[in-house]
C-alpha cells in the first residue's frame, strides 16, 4: 500500500516489508463539520467554547469499520490553586474506563451531576468501545480513520493516530494490514482515468508506420540496400 501523507504515523514502518502499488491511502488530514450528536452520542459545541474545567473529556476513534472509545484526562483540572495562578496542563490519553473514572475525585462523588456524568460515560463506553460502526460513513467520506472529541465541532478525517496513543489498542502491523484491507475491500480504489486514443496513435504505438502493409516507393527500397 502506498501512503500519500505529509506526516508520519506509527504504522508507516510496515511499508519496509513491501508495498502493493495498486492500493493507495491518501492520508490527508481534514476537518468535517458535525451536524448533531448522532455521530457518536457526544455533545457538539457548534462554536460554543466549553469553559468549565473538565477532568475527563471523552473522544472516539473510528478505525476500519469499528469504533474505539477513549478519554483525555486533565490531571490538573481540580487542583486548588491561589487566585490567578496558572492551572498546570498535564493531559494524558487512556482507553481504560476504570482509569478514566478514577479521576472523578472524592470531593465530587456525592454530587448529583457527577453521578449522572459517570453513568452516562459508562453507558457510552459500553456502546462504542471496540464495536462495529456503520460502514457507509467510511465509504461516503472515503477514509478508514476518523477522530472526534466532545465539546468540539469538527470530526477529523485522517488524524495522526500516534497523537492519541492508538498503538496501545492496535499494534503497527495489524493497523497497517487493517487499513490496507479496508481500503481495498470496503472503500475501494477510485476508478483510473481512461484516456481515449485515436486509431492512428494506436497503430504507431505498435511499431507500424504509414508504409506498413503498403508498397514503399522505389527510392526508399533502394536506400535499404545501402550500407552506411
SULQUIFEN-V750839 format. One record per residue. RES is the residue in three letters. OMEGA is omega in degrees with one decimal (none if undefined). Layout:
((RES/OMEGA) (RES/OMEGA))
This chain:
((UNK/175.5) (UNK/179.1) (UNK/174.7) (UNK/-174.7) (UNK/175.8) (UNK/-179.9) (UNK/179.8) (UNK/177.0) (UNK/-168.5) (UNK/-177.9) (UNK/-177.1) (UNK/-177.7) (UNK/-177.7) (UNK/177.5) (UNK/-179.1) (UNK/179.5) (UNK/-179.5) (UNK/-176.5) (UNK/170.7) (UNK/-173.9) (UNK/179.2) (UNK/179.4) (UNK/-176.9) (UNK/174.9) (UNK/179.2) (UNK/-172.6) (UNK/179.6) (UNK/-176.9) (UNK/-177.0) (UNK/176.0) (UNK/176.2) (UNK/-178.2) (UNK/177.7) (UNK/-179.2) (UNK/179.5) (UNK/-174.7) (UNK/-178.9) (UNK/179.2) (UNK/179.0) (UNK/177.3) (UNK/175.1) (UNK/-178.4) (UNK/-179.6) (UNK/-174.4) (UNK/-172.3) (UNK/175.4) (UNK/179.4) (UNK/-178.3) (UNK/177.9) (UNK/-170.9) (UNK/-176.3) (UNK/178.6) (UNK/-178.2) (UNK/-179.7) (UNK/-179.5) (UNK/175.0) (UNK/-176.8) (UNK/173.1) (UNK/-179.5) (UNK/174.4) (UNK/172.9) (UNK/-174.2) (UNK/172.6) (UNK/174.4) (UNK/179.8) (UNK/176.8) (UNK/178.8) (UNK/-177.7) (UNK/-179.7) (UNK/-177.2) (UNK/172.5) (UNK/-174.3) (UNK/175.5) (UNK/-170.9) (UNK/179.1) (UNK/-172.3) (UNK/-173.4) (UNK/176.8) (UNK/176.9) (UNK/-174.3) (UNK/175.6) (UNK/-179.6) (UNK/178.5) (UNK/178.0) (UNK/179.1) (UNK/176.8) (UNK/179.6) (UNK/-178.2) (UNK/179.3) (UNK/-174.7) (UNK/175.6) (UNK/-175.9) (UNK/173.6) (UNK/174.6) (UNK/-178.3) (UNK/-176.5) (UNK/-177.8) (UNK/177.3) (UNK/-180.0) (UNK/-177.1) (UNK/-179.7) (UNK/-178.7) (UNK/167.3) (UNK/-168.6) (UNK/179.6) (UNK/-177.7) (UNK/-177.7) (UNK/-174.5) (UNK/-179.2) (UNK/179.1) (UNK/-175.8) (UNK/-178.9) (UNK/-178.2) (UNK/177.2) (UNK/177.4) (UNK/-179.0) (UNK/179.0) (UNK/179.6) (UNK/178.3) (UNK/179.8) (UNK/178.3) (UNK/-179.5) (UNK/179.9) (UNK/-179.1) (UNK/-179.6) (UNK/-178.7) (UNK/-170.2) (UNK/-176.9) (UNK/178.4) (UNK/-178.5) (UNK/175.9) (UNK/178.3) (UNK/-175.9) (UNK/-178.7) (UNK/-179.8) (UNK/178.3) (UNK/179.5) (UNK/-177.2) (UNK/-178.0) (UNK/-178.0) (UNK/171.4) (UNK/176.7) (UNK/177.3) (UNK/-172.3) (UNK/176.2) (UNK/179.4) (UNK/175.2) (UNK/177.5) (UNK/-178.9) (UNK/-178.0) (UNK/170.3) (UNK/-176.6) (UNK/-179.0) (UNK/166.0) (UNK/179.0) (UNK/176.7) (UNK/-179.2) (UNK/178.1) (UNK/174.5) (UNK/-172.1) (UNK/-178.7) (UNK/175.9) (UNK/-178.6) (UNK/176.0) (UNK/-176.3) (UNK/176.7) (UNK/175.6) (UNK/179.8) (UNK/-179.7) (UNK/-177.5) (UNK/-174.6) (UNK/-176.7) (UNK/-178.5) (UNK/177.5) (UNK/179.9) (UNK/-179.2) (UNK/-179.3) (UNK/178.0) (UNK/-179.6) (UNK/-178.4) (UNK/-178.5) (UNK/178.0) (UNK/-178.2) (UNK/-173.6) (UNK/-175.8) (UNK/-177.7) (UNK/-179.9) (UNK/178.1) (UNK/177.0) (UNK/179.1) (UNK/178.6) (UNK/179.0) (UNK/179.6) (UNK/179.1) (UNK/179.3) (UNK/-179.3) (UNK/-179.4) (UNK/-173.9) (UNK/-179.0) (UNK/179.7) (UNK/178.2) (UNK/-178.2) (UNK/-179.4) (UNK/179.9) (UNK/178.5) (UNK/177.1) (UNK/179.0) (UNK/173.8) (UNK/-174.0) (UNK/-178.6) (UNK/179.6) (UNK/-180.0) (UNK/177.1) (UNK/176.5) (UNK/-177.9) (UNK/178.4) (UNK/-177.5) (UNK/-178.1) (UNK/179.6) (UNK/179.9) (UNK/179.0) (UNK/-178.8) (UNK/-179.1) (UNK/-178.7) (UNK/-178.2) (UNK/177.4) (UNK/-179.4) (UNK/none))
